[in-house]
Amino acid sequence: MNTSTRIFINADLGEGCGADGDLFPLVDWANIACGGHAGDALSMQTACELALAHHVVVGAHPSYPDREGFGRRRPDIPLNRLLDELCRQVEAFEQVASRVGLTPAHIKPHGQLYNDAAVNPDVAELLVRLMERFPGRRLLALAGSPQVGWCRSAGVEVVEEAFPDRAYTREGRLVPRQFAHAMVRDPDQLKKQTLAMLNHTPFQSELGEPVVVKAHTLCVHGDIPQAVDNAKMIRTVVNSVARGQLI
């Protein structure tokens, strides 16, 4: 893990999107898909081997059971069954990681599960129960969301996360992926948003209003065509700021 940066970079990997080999050298933490929305035993092992080679910290990236919708649809199942499913996913990943010689450090929910937990106390409580099954792990959560306080009050160690490659609402939430403007595609805007997140200064929300996000980690999405270019840009900005350089 690169410890020279003030804020570290994470990425959602092992999702079969083809860029993992180029992304692992650019990130500090990897959130590995573990079967809910993508991934299987072989992809988890491959991702863990890449993480080991590049000294990247790993954690499970569980999802609603929705492979067809890539984890972006909420299933109609009882919460107790959903908890069992999430535990199964995390356990499957941790077994693979252990065989490769890695100790998982965190859990990051994927897709709709992540967004629901940010604002829905029942789903956030579900993740508290999940974290209780895996003591010592940290939970990645949307920076500034109600979930952060709920989970910390329950004794969960939370790492607040921001997304330089995503558009934000004026309330500091992520614009849903079904909207065409949900991703930041302009390199200049990506750079400006990364700098703003590092410096806790305002950047433009989807409607042009200022929003400030304070986070401990920045996420790079690995499931978009410009993922590697985005990761290179974000890494350059993070490292420059950490060294006190003007860019």
N, C-alpha and C positions, 0 to 999 in steps of 0.2 A: 504493500500500500504506500502510495506517495504521501508522506506526512509533512511535506514542505508547504502545502497550500493551506490557506485560511479556511476555505470551504472545499470539501472534497466532491468528486464527481462519481455518480453511479449511473448504471444503465441496466435496462431490462433486456436480458440476453437468453440464449438457448431457446429462442422462439422460432427457429427455422427460417430466419429472414436473410441469411447468407453473408452477413457482415461481421459476424462475431470475431473472426480472426483479425480483422483490422481494428475492431473496437476495444478488445481487451487491453492492448498496450496503452490506451488513452484514458482508462478509467481506474478508479480506486476500489469501488465496490461493484459487484455484479449481482443482480437479482435474477435467479435462474428459474425459468418456467418449469413447472413440475407436474404437468398433466392436466390441469384444469382447462386452460385455454390453448395450450400448446405444450410440446415437450413429451419425452418418454425416457426410458432408462438410458438409452444410447445417447440422446442429446444432452441429458444431464451429465453423463460421464464425460462427454467431449467438452462441455462447458467447464466442468470442474478441472479437467486437465489443462485447459487454456488458462484458467485462473491460477492454478498452481505455477504454471510456467511464467506468468507475468506478475506474480505476487499480488494478486487481486483478492480482496476479501469477498466471501460469497454468502448469500442468504437465499432462502426460498421465496418464490414469487407465485403464491397460490392465487387461485381465481375461482369465481363462480364456475361450476361445471358446465362449460359452454364452448366446446371446441368449434362448433359450426359458426358461432358469432364472435370468436376470438375473445371471449370473456366480457363482451360488451352488452350482454343481456342478463337481466335479473331472473333467476329461476323461481318458479312457484313451488318451493319446498320448505318444510318447517325448519326453523333455525337450528334445532338440535341435530337434524340430519345434515344440514349445511356444515355445522361445526365438525361432525364426523368426517365429512368429505374433505374439508380444509386440513384437518389433522392428517388424513391419509396422504394428501399431497405433500405436506411438509415432511412427514416421516419418510416418504419415498425419496425425497431429495436428500434429506440428511443421511440416509443410509448410503446413498451413492457418494456423497461428499466424504463421508467417513472412510469409505473404501479407497478413495483417491488420496486421502491423507489430509483433508481439510476439516476445520472446525467452523461450521456456520455461525455467523455473528448476528444475523438479523432476519427479519421477515418483512416483505413488502407486498401488500395485496395488489392485485392487478385490476385494471379496467374498471368496470362498473362496481365491483366490490370496493375498490379504493375510493371511488367517488361517493358511493352510498355511505361508507363508514365516516367520511369527512363531516357529514351533516345529520346522519340518522343515528340517534342514540342506541337503538336496538342493534344495529349492525356494528357500531363501535363497541358495544358490550360483547358482542359475539367475538370480536377480535381480541378483546381483553381476555376472554376465556381461552381463546387459541393460544395467546402468549403465555398464559398460566401453564399450559401443557408443555411449553418449551422454555423453561426458565433460563435466564442469562442472555436471551436474545433481545435485540432492540427492534422497535417497530418504526418503519418509515411511514410518515403521515403528511398530508398536505399542510404546508406551513400556514399558520394563522387560522386553521379551521377549528370548529368546536371540538372535533375529535381529540385534538392535542390535549386540551384541558381535561376532558373526560378520561382519557387513558392515563394521563399522569396522576390524576386523583385516585385511580385504581392501582397505582404502583407500577405501571408499565413505563419503561424507559423509552422515550419517543425521540426520534430524530426528525426534525422538521425539514421538509423537502420542497424545492421549487423547480420550475420547468422553464428554462430559457427558450426552448423550442415550441412552447405552447402559448396560445393567446389566453388572456385572463379577462374575467368580468370585472366590473368596477368594485365588486364585493371581495375580490381576491380569490375567486374560484376559477377552475379551469373551464374554458369554453368546450362543450361536449364535442367529441370527435366526429359526430355526424354532420357538423357544420363545416362548410368549405374553408372558413377562415380559422379553424381550430388550431392549425399548425402555423408556426412562424417560418415562412419560407424565404424571406429576404435576409441575406447575410448581414447587412448593416443593422437591421432590426434585431437580429439574433445577438449581435455584438453589444448593441445598446442595452438590450434586456439583461444580458449576462452581467454587464457592468453595474447596472442598477441593482440587481439582486445581490451582488457582492458588496456594494457600498450602501445598501439599504436606502436607496434614493428612488424617486418615482419613475415609473415608465408608463406607457400608454396602455390602457385597457382596450377592449374591443370597440368601445364607443368613443375612444379618444380621451377619456377621463383618466387622471393620474391614479395609480395604484402602487403601493409599497409592499414588498414581500420580504420578510426576514426569515432566512433558512440556514440550516447547517450543511445541506448538501444540494447539489444541482443534478437533475436527471437528464440524461440524453436518451431519447427514444431510438431503439435499434430497429424498429419495424417500418422505417420510412426510407425512400431512396437516397436522401441526402444525409443519412445518419452519420457516416464517417466524416464528411465535411463539417457537419455540425459539431461533432465531438472534437475535431481538430481545432475549430474556432474557439469552442468553450474552454478547452485545455489551454490554449494560448492565452486567453484572457485571464483565466484563473491564475496561471503561473506568473503572468506579468504583474497582476495586482499583488500577489503574494510577495513578489520581489520589490514592490514599491515603484514599478515602472509606469510611466504614462503611456497610454496607447490610444 
